[in-house]
Amino acid sequence: MKKHLILIVFIIASGCHSVTYSQKETFTNPILPSGADPYSTYYKGYYYYTHTLQNRLVLWKTKSLADLRNAESKTIWTAPKNTDYSRDIWAPEFHIINGKWYVYFAADNGNNNTHRMYALENKSEDPFQGEWEFKGKIAAKTDKWAIDGNVFIYKNSLYMIWAGWEGDTNGQQNIYIAKMKNPYEIEGERVLISSPTLDWETHGALNDPNNPPQVNVNEGPQFLIYNDKVFIVYSASGCWTDFYALGLLNFQGKGDLLDASSWIKSEKPLFQQSIKNKVFAPGHNSFFKSPNGKEDWILYHANSNPGEGCGNKRAPRMQKINWDSNGFPVFGEPVSEGTKLEIPAE
């Protein structure tokens, strides 16, 4: 009798253990109540995350972006008053280049016309330690309005892509690329690689009293590489509209990223609002790998209701992306807030 009881207990225990083991940890979007222009860097087992906070730079540190609400955070820099970079600090990004940490961000003096890109450097291996040194403005020779800088290495060369004006007036935002001679200096002149020309890129062209007058928008460029294919994913249309969406540029050249004719734009948006899922104006994304390095994920902001515009209702969200048989990214639809997603694979 005792043997039968032991056997039954063992079977029950084994069954329970099997059920527990098969369950996957999940999360739902958004991963924070608010936060525009989300960006993360994975380094030595931790994700270092940031988003736009207007007057300061804050860094979060976590093992899992799905658990970002419980992450450690630190203000690493507060904008000094009465400078060209004291206000409207947008879209910061943290990068590790040649063993040093850098943060890139756009800022102005309170007048949007003065927006430019700036950088800080930290020589400490731990970005929560050491000193963040202000390295100054990063600009091409033309030194025009610039925001949303993204820095990357391609074939051992350092590049920056960003959104900028052609001239000195707010008529249109284009995507530019330039080579860098070091992490805080641009080498040579900028090259125009994308302008908002397609119908889905031109929502919000009418003047809005609550926003700067804008004709058309391309902004928030992000470098993406898969096997031997090179892409730039960018945001288009006014962020104050529900039509804010992501587009795709595909590099089809022989290695010279500064060859504008080698960048081919997809005719349709890659990622856009889902009325069915109640996700509006998804955009200004970045990318990250799962901890095991095998999955590609998109990190982006979006609104939960129509008409919420460019304010603090925008919240960071994330979901896994896939690749088609031609090696192009497939984002699908932005998932609803009630959808349970498996956390990135560890």
NULOSE-780207 format. One line per field, with one value per residue: residue number from 1; x, y, z of N, C-alpha, C in turn. Coordinates in steps of 0.2 Angstrom, whole numbers. Layout:
pos = c(NUM|...)
n_u = c(X|...)
n_v = c(Y|...)
n_w = c(Z|...)
ca_u = c(X|...)
ca_v = c(Y|...)
ca_w = c(Z|...)
c_u = c(X|...)
c_v = c(Y|...)
c_w = c(Z|...)
END
This chain:
pos = c(1|2|3|4|5|6|7|8|9|10|11|12|13|14|15|16|17|18|19|20|21|22|23|24|25|26|27|28|29|30|31|32|33|34|35|36|37|38|39|40|41|42|43|44|45|46|47|48|49|50|51|52|53|54|55|56|57|58|59|60|61|62|63|64|65|66|67|68|69|70|71|72|73|74|75|76|77|78|79|80|81|82|83|84|85|86|87|88|89|90|91|92|93|94|95|96|97|98|99|100|101|102|103|104|105|106|107|108|109|110|111|112|113|114|115|116|117|118|119|120|121|122|123|124|125|126|127|128|129|130|131|132|133|134|135|136|137|138|139|140|141|142|143|144|145|146|147|148|149|150|151|152|153|154|155|156|157|158|159|160|161|162|163|164|165|166|167|168|169|170|171|172|173|174|175|176|177|178|179|180|181|182|183|184|185|186|187|188|189|190|191|192|193|194|195|196|197|198|199|200|201|202|203|204|205|206|207|208|209|210|211|212|213|214|215|216|217|218|219|220|221|222|223|224|225|226|227|228|229|230|231|232|233|234|235|236|237|238|239|240|241|242|243|244|245|246|247|248|249|250|251|252|253|254|255|256|257|258|259|260|261|262|263|264|265|266|267|268|269|270|271|272|273|274|275|276|277|278|279|280|281|282|283|284|285|286|287|288|289|290|291|292|293|294|295|296|297|298|299|300|301|302|303|304|305|306|307|308|309|310|311|312|313|314|315|316|317|318|319|320|321|322|323|324|325|326|327|328|329|330|331|332|333|334|335|336|337|338|339|340|341|342|343|344|345|346)
n_u = c(4|10|19|11|5|17|21|10|10|23|20|10|17|27|20|15|26|30|20|22|35|33|26|27|35|27|22|13|10|8|26|30|21|22|32|42|50|59|74|86|101|111|121|133|124|114|101|101|92|83|73|64|64|64|71|82|94|90|95|90|92|91|88|78|68|55|52|53|47|52|65|81|86|94|98|109|113|109|101|110|106|101|109|113|108|99|85|71|75|78|75|86|100|110|126|140|156|171|175|170|157|144|132|119|110|96|94|89|88|76|69|63|70|83|87|99|112|120|133|138|152|157|170|170|167|155|140|133|142|157|161|151|156|153|154|150|143|137|139|136|145|136|128|114|97|94|89|86|97|106|118|130|140|147|155|168|168|162|146|133|115|101|87|84|83|83|86|85|73|57|52|52|56|70|79|96|113|130|147|158|172|176|168|162|162|158|163|166|153|135|123|108|96|83|66|50|39|29|11|7|16|14|4|-4|1|-6|-6|-5|-11|-6|6|22|23|22|27|30|35|50|58|67|77|83|96|97|102|103|109|116|110|106|97|87|75|62|52|37|26|16|19|9|-2|-13|-8|5|19|29|42|53|69|80|96|105|117|135|143|146|138|135|131|118|109|108|100|84|67|53|37|25|20|29|24|10|-4|-16|-33|-41|-34|-32|-21|-12|-3|10|28|44|55|67|79|82|91|86|90|97|102|96|84|75|69|57|57|46|36|18|1|-14|-26|-36|-31|-22|-9|7|11|13|6|11|18|30|32|34|38|41|50|49|57|56|56|65|74|69|62|48|35|22|6|4|2|-12|-16|-20|-15|-5|12|26|41|57|68|79)
n_v = c(-6|6|8|10|22|31|30|36|49|53|53|63|74|75|78|90|97|97|105|117|120|121|133|150|165|180|196|212|226|244|245|254|268|280|288|294|291|278|270|257|249|234|227|217|208|217|228|244|258|272|287|301|315|329|339|333|319|302|286|269|253|236|218|213|220|219|220|233|243|241|244|249|267|282|299|306|317|334|347|362|379|393|390|385|372|370|366|357|343|329|312|304|293|280|273|261|264|259|255|265|275|284|297|303|316|328|345|362|380|384|389|381|382|382|369|356|343|335|328|317|310|295|288|277|259|256|264|270|274|284|300|310|318|333|334|343|351|341|342|343|352|361|364|364|363|350|333|318|309|294|283|272|257|252|241|243|257|273|280|293|295|306|317|331|349|356|369|384|386|379|369|356|340|329|314|312|307|304|302|298|305|303|298|310|319|325|319|328|331|331|319|318|306|302|309|315|310|301|297|292|297|310|315|327|339|352|368|368|375|370|365|365|374|363|355|342|326|316|307|301|291|274|262|246|229|214|198|200|211|228|241|256|261|272|286|293|306|318|318|322|317|303|295|294|284|270|268|261|260|253|247|246|246|244|245|259|269|282|284|291|286|273|270|263|266|259|257|256|259|251|249|253|263|253|252|243|236|246|255|269|280|274|274|281|272|259|246|230|215|199|192|180|182|178|183|196|212|225|241|254|269|273|279|276|280|288|304|309|314|322|322|318|306|296|280|268|253|235|222|207|205|198|190|190|178|185|191|203|214|210|217|216|219|232|226|224|231|222|210|196|193|183|185|191|179|170)
n_w = c(0|4|-6|-17|-13|-13|-26|-32|-27|-32|-46|-47|-42|-52|-63|-59|-59|-72|-78|-73|-78|-91|-93|-99|-95|-96|-102|-104|-115|-112|-107|-98|-90|-97|-109|-122|-137|-135|-130|-130|-124|-124|-112|-105|-99|-94|-98|-103|-103|-110|-112|-119|-109|-108|-100|-94|-93|-91|-85|-86|-78|-81|-80|-88|-100|-100|-87|-84|-76|-63|-63|-59|-58|-64|-64|-75|-80|-80|-89|-91|-87|-97|-109|-126|-126|-116|-116|-121|-123|-133|-138|-133|-134|-129|-131|-133|-138|-144|-131|-122|-115|-123|-124|-135|-140|-144|-142|-138|-135|-130|-141|-155|-167|-165|-162|-161|-162|-148|-138|-124|-114|-106|-98|-89|-87|-81|-84|-74|-65|-64|-73|-83|-97|-105|-122|-132|-147|-161|-178|-195|-209|-214|-203|-199|-193|-182|-176|-167|-168|-173|-170|-177|-182|-197|-207|-200|-200|-193|-192|-193|-192|-195|-192|-201|-207|-223|-226|-216|-211|-205|-215|-220|-214|-216|-219|-215|-218|-212|-212|-198|-189|-177|-161|-158|-168|-184|-201|-215|-226|-224|-231|-241|-239|-238|-241|-236|-246|-250|-249|-237|-229|-227|-218|-208|-213|-212|-204|-187|-172|-160|-162|-170|-186|-199|-214|-220|-214|-210|-199|-184|-187|-188|-188|-195|-196|-205|-207|-223|-226|-226|-217|-214|-203|-201|-194|-200|-206|-196|-179|-171|-176|-178|-188|-188|-192|-196|-208|-222|-227|-239|-241|-256|-262|-265|-253|-250|-240|-241|-253|-260|-270|-268|-258|-256|-255|-247|-253|-245|-228|-214|-202|-193|-186|-177|-177|-173|-163|-154|-154|-157|-168|-168|-167|-168|-165|-158|-159|-151|-146|-140|-123|-126|-138|-150|-155|-162|-158|-157|-150|-146|-146|-142|-143|-133|-136|-149|-156|-146|-148|-147|-134|-116|-116|-124|-123|-120|-129|-133|-145|-153|-168|-185|-200|-217|-231|-240|-232|-227|-214|-204|-196|-192|-184|-172|-156|-145|-129|-120|-124|-120|-121|-124|-114|-120|-126|-115)
ca_u = c(0|14|23|7|5|23|21|5|13|28|17|7|23|31|15|14|33|30|16|26|41|31|23|32|34|24|21|9|11|15|30|29|15|23|39|42|57|62|80|90|108|112|128|135|119|109|98|102|86|81|68|64|62|64|76|87|95|90|96|87|96|87|89|73|64|48|52|56|44|55|72|85|87|99|99|116|114|103|103|112|101|104|113|110|106|96|78|68|80|74|77|93|103|117|130|147|160|178|176|168|150|142|125|118|103|95|92|88|88|69|67|64|74|90|89|105|114|125|135|142|156|159|175|169|164|148|138|130|148|161|159|149|159|150|158|149|138|139|135|140|148|131|126|107|93|95|86|85|103|107|125|131|147|146|162|173|167|156|141|127|110|97|82|86|80|87|88|85|66|54|47|51|61|72|84|103|118|136|153|160|179|177|161|158|164|156|168|163|146|129|120|101|94|75|62|43|36|23|5|6|22|12|-2|-2|4|-9|-4|-9|-9|-3|12|26|20|26|24|30|40|54|62|68|80|87|100|95|106|101|113|120|105|106|90|85|68|61|46|34|20|16|18|3|-8|-14|-5|12|20|36|44|59|74|84|103|106|124|141|146|146|132|134|128|111|105|108|94|78|61|47|31|20|22|31|21|6|-9|-21|-39|-44|-30|-32|-14|-12|3|16|33|51|57|73|79|86|91|84|97|101|105|93|77|75|63|56|55|43|30|12|-4|-19|-32|-35|-30|-18|-4|14|12|15|2|14|21|35|30|39|36|46|49|51|60|53|61|70|78|66|59|41|33|15|2|5|-2|-16|-13|-22|-11|1|17|32|47|62|71|85)
ca_v = c(0|12|9|13|29|34|31|41|56|55|55|70|79|75|81|97|100|98|110|123|121|123|140|155|171|185|203|216|233|247|243|260|272|285|289|294|289|274|267|253|246|228|227|213|205|222|233|251|261|279|290|308|318|336|343|329|312|297|280|264|247|230|212|212|226|218|222|240|247|240|245|255|272|287|305|306|324|339|353|369|384|398|388|383|365|369|365|352|338|324|306|302|286|278|269|260|264|259|254|271|276|290|298|307|319|334|350|369|385|386|390|375|383|381|362|353|337|335|322|317|304|293|283|271|254|256|270|273|277|289|306|311|324|336|335|348|350|337|345|343|358|366|366|365|360|342|330|311|306|287|282|265|255|248|239|247|265|275|284|295|297|310|321|338|353|357|376|387|386|373|367|349|336|324|310|313|302|307|298|302|304|300|298|317|324|322|320|330|334|326|316|317|299|301|315|313|311|297|299|290|301|317|317|332|345|358|371|366|380|367|362|370|373|358|352|334|323|310|308|295|285|268|257|239|225|207|195|205|217|235|245|261|261|279|288|298|310|322|314|325|314|296|292|293|277|268|267|257|261|247|249|241|248|240|247|266|271|289|285|292|283|266|269|262|267|255|261|256|259|245|248|259|262|248|254|236|235|253|257|274|284|270|276|283|265|257|239|226|208|195|190|174|185|175|186|203|215|232|245|260|272|274|281|271|283|293|311|310|318|321|323|313|300|291|275|263|246|231|216|203|205|192|191|186|174|189|195|210|214|210|219|215|225|234|222|228|231|216|204|193|191|180|189|189|173|171)
ca_w = c(0|5|-12|-21|-12|-15|-33|-34|-25|-37|-52|-46|-41|-58|-67|-58|-61|-80|-80|-71|-82|-98|-93|-100|-92|-100|-101|-108|-116|-112|-102|-93|-91|-102|-111|-129|-140|-131|-133|-125|-125|-120|-111|-100|-95|-92|-103|-101|-106|-109|-116|-118|-102|-110|-97|-91|-96|-86|-87|-82|-78|-79|-83|-92|-102|-98|-80|-83|-70|-57|-64|-55|-63|-61|-68|-76|-83|-80|-93|-88|-89|-101|-114|-132|-125|-110|-116|-126|-124|-136|-141|-131|-135|-126|-135|-131|-144|-142|-123|-119|-116|-126|-125|-140|-139|-147|-138|-140|-130|-129|-148|-159|-173|-163|-161|-163|-159|-143|-135|-118|-114|-99|-99|-85|-90|-79|-85|-67|-62|-68|-74|-89|-99|-111|-128|-137|-153|-167|-183|-202|-210|-215|-196|-199|-188|-182|-171|-168|-171|-172|-172|-178|-185|-202|-210|-196|-200|-189|-195|-189|-196|-191|-196|-202|-212|-229|-225|-209|-209|-204|-220|-221|-211|-221|-216|-218|-216|-213|-209|-192|-189|-170|-159|-157|-174|-191|-206|-222|-227|-224|-238|-240|-241|-238|-240|-236|-253|-251|-246|-230|-225|-227|-214|-203|-216|-211|-198|-180|-167|-154|-164|-174|-192|-202|-220|-220|-209|-209|-193|-180|-191|-184|-192|-194|-201|-204|-212|-227|-228|-222|-218|-210|-201|-199|-193|-205|-204|-190|-172|-168|-179|-177|-194|-187|-194|-198|-215|-222|-232|-240|-245|-261|-265|-264|-247|-249|-237|-243|-260|-259|-275|-266|-253|-259|-250|-248|-255|-240|-221|-211|-195|-192|-181|-177|-174|-170|-157|-150|-154|-162|-169|-166|-170|-165|-162|-158|-159|-147|-146|-133|-120|-129|-145|-156|-156|-164|-155|-158|-145|-149|-142|-146|-139|-132|-139|-155|-155|-140|-151|-146|-127|-112|-116|-127|-119|-123|-130|-137|-147|-157|-175|-189|-206|-223|-235|-243|-227|-225|-208|-204|-189|-191|-181|-165|-152|-140|-122|-116|-127|-117|-125|-120|-113|-124|-124|-111)
c_u = c(4|17|18|6|11|23|16|7|18|25|14|12|26|26|15|21|33|26|19|32|39|28|29|30|32|23|16|11|6|19|32|23|16|31|40|50|61|68|83|96|109|119|130|129|113|107|98|97|85|75|68|61|62|70|82|88|95|91|93|92|92|89|84|69|57|47|54|53|48|63|75|86|91|99|106|118|108|105|105|108|105|109|109|107|102|88|77|73|76|78|84|94|109|120|137|151|168|179|173|160|148|134|124|111|102|92|92|88|81|65|69|69|81|92|95|107|120|127|139|146|157|164|175|165|157|146|134|136|152|158|157|151|155|155|156|144|141|135|140|142|142|128|119|103|93|92|87|91|104|114|126|138|145|153|167|173|161|152|136|122|105|92|84|82|85|90|87|78|62|49|46|57|63|77|91|107|125|141|155|168|181|169|158|160|162|162|165|156|140|126|113|99|86|72|55|40|29|17|5|12|20|6|1|1|1|-6|-8|-7|-6|4|16|23|25|23|24|36|43|58|64|72|84|90|98|99|104|105|117|116|105|100|91|78|67|54|43|27|20|15|12|-3|-8|-10|2|14|27|37|51|63|79|90|104|113|129|145|147|139|130|132|121|106|104|103|88|72|56|41|26|23|24|27|17|0|-14|-27|-42|-41|-30|-25|-13|-5|9|22|39|53|65|73|83|86|89|91|101|103|101|86|79|68|63|54|52|38|24|7|-10|-26|-31|-34|-26|-11|3|16|14|11|5|18|25|32|35|36|41|44|52|55|57|58|66|74|75|62|51|39|26|11|5|0|-6|-13|-15|-19|-5|6|23|38|52|66|78|90)
c_v = c(6|13|12|21|33|35|36|48|58|57|62|75|80|79|88|101|102|104|117|125|123|130|145|161|176|192|206|223|237|244|248|264|277|285|288|293|284|271|263|250|240|228|222|211|210|226|240|255|268|281|298|311|326|340|340|323|307|291|275|258|241|224|211|219|225|220|229|244|246|241|250|261|278|293|306|313|328|345|359|374|389|396|386|376|364|367|359|347|331|318|304|295|285|272|267|259|264|259|260|272|283|291|304|310|326|339|357|374|388|388|384|376|382|374|359|347|338|328|322|310|302|287|277|266|253|263|274|275|282|296|307|318|327|337|340|346|345|340|344|351|363|368|368|362|353|339|322|307|299|286|274|263|251|247|243|254|267|280|287|297|301|313|328|342|355|364|378|388|379|371|360|345|330|320|311|308|305|302|302|300|302|301|305|322|321|324|322|332|329|325|315|310|298|308|312|315|307|299|298|294|308|319|322|338|352|361|369|371|377|364|366|368|368|356|345|332|317|311|301|290|280|263|250|235|218|203|200|211|222|239|251|261|268|280|293|300|313|317|316|321|306|292|291|285|276|266|263|259|255|249|244|242|242|241|254|268|278|290|285|288|275|264|269|262|262|259|261|256|252|243|254|258|256|250|248|235|241|255|263|278|280|273|278|277|265|249|236|219|205|194|185|176|182|178|193|206|223|236|252|263|273|276|276|273|287|300|313|314|317|322|317|307|294|287|270|256|242|225|213|204|199|195|187|182|178|193|201|209|214|211|217|221|226|230|226|227|225|209|202|191|188|184|187|183|174|165)
c_w = c(0|-2|-17|-20|-14|-22|-36|-33|-30|-44|-52|-46|-48|-63|-66|-60|-68|-82|-79|-76|-89|-98|-94|-97|-97|-98|-105|-109|-113|-106|-97|-95|-96|-104|-119|-131|-136|-134|-128|-128|-121|-119|-105|-95|-93|-98|-100|-106|-105|-113|-115|-112|-103|-106|-93|-95|-90|-89|-83|-83|-76|-83|-88|-94|-100|-91|-79|-78|-64|-57|-60|-60|-60|-66|-69|-78|-83|-84|-90|-91|-93|-106|-120|-132|-119|-110|-121|-128|-127|-138|-139|-133|-132|-130|-132|-138|-141|-134|-119|-120|-119|-126|-130|-139|-143|-142|-141|-134|-128|-136|-152|-165|-171|-161|-164|-159|-154|-141|-128|-118|-107|-101|-94|-88|-87|-80|-79|-63|-66|-69|-82|-92|-105|-117|-133|-142|-158|-173|-190|-203|-211|-208|-196|-194|-188|-176|-172|-171|-168|-174|-172|-182|-191|-206|-207|-197|-196|-193|-191|-194|-192|-195|-196|-207|-217|-228|-217|-207|-209|-209|-221|-217|-215|-216|-219|-215|-217|-209|-203|-191|-182|-167|-158|-162|-180|-196|-212|-221|-226|-231|-236|-243|-241|-237|-240|-242|-254|-247|-239|-226|-224|-223|-209|-206|-214|-205|-192|-175|-161|-156|-169|-181|-196|-209|-220|-216|-210|-203|-189|-183|-186|-189|-190|-199|-200|-210|-216|-229|-223|-223|-213|-209|-199|-198|-198|-203|-197|-184|-169|-171|-177|-183|-194|-188|-195|-205|-216|-228|-233|-244|-250|-265|-263|-258|-246|-246|-239|-250|-260|-264|-273|-261|-256|-254|-252|-249|-249|-233|-219|-205|-194|-187|-182|-173|-170|-163|-152|-149|-159|-162|-166|-170|-166|-161|-162|-158|-153|-148|-139|-130|-123|-136|-151|-158|-158|-161|-157|-152|-148|-144|-146|-140|-138|-135|-145|-152|-149|-142|-148|-138|-123|-111|-120|-122|-123|-123|-133|-139|-152|-164|-179|-196|-211|-226|-239|-239|-225|-218|-208|-197|-187|-188|-174|-161|-147|-133|-118|-119|-123|-122|-121|-120|-118|-121|-120|-112)
END
